[in-house]
Amino acid sequence: LRIKGDSMEPKMSSGDVVIVRKQPDAESGDIAIVCINGDEATCKKIKKTPEGIMLISLNPAYEPMLYSKKQVKELPLTILGRVVELRAKF
C-alpha cells in the first residue's frame, strides 16, 4: 500500500510503500493497516488496552485515537494486516 499524509512521519512519508501481511489481528506495538467504519484504511501503531484499542500516529502532532470495545464492534474497526516492510524512495 502507498502511504498518504504525514501522520506516520518521520518513519514513513507520503508516497512511501509498505508491504502488509494480511492478518485479522495485530499485537500491541505492531504497525498495522486498520479500516474504520468501512471507510479508507489508515496506517497506525496499535496499542491494546483493557478498554479497547488505541491507534497511534508516529507524528506527535496527531493525538492517539482511542476506540472502546463497543466502538470496535459497532463501527466496525477492522485490522486488515500488519506492516512487515517499508520501501522508501530517496
Secondary structure as UniProt FT lines:
FT   TURN            7..11
FT   TURN            14..15
FT   STRAND          17..22
FT   TURN            28..29
FT   STRAND          31..36
FT   TURN            37..38
FT   STRAND          41..48
FT   STRAND          52..56
FT   TURN            60..61
FT   STRAND          65..68
FT   HELIX           69..74
FT   TURN            75..76
FT   STRAND          77..87
//
